[in-house]
Amino acid sequence: MELITMGIFMCLAFVLGRYTSKPKVINKTVKIKPKKVNRDFKLDEATITMLENIDNYDGTSNGQKDIPEEV
């Protein structure tokens, strides 16, 4: 009996909420400005060596270079 009462109440609340609410109209126009990205960056020696190691990787340690330690 409680489930039937609860179901009827939920349906009634849905119908009343659906037809008594006012439609929301949004008339705002938002312009999105693209970010300026600084593309002038330099890679340090360790990063260049790591990228070269990735390119040379064949499943073994052949052709890999040691990464210089930063002070």
Secondary structure, 3 states (H helix, E strand, C coil): CHHHHHHHHHHHHHHHHHHHCCCCCCCCCCCCCCCCCCCCCCCCHHHHHHHHHHHHCCCCCCCCCCCCCCC
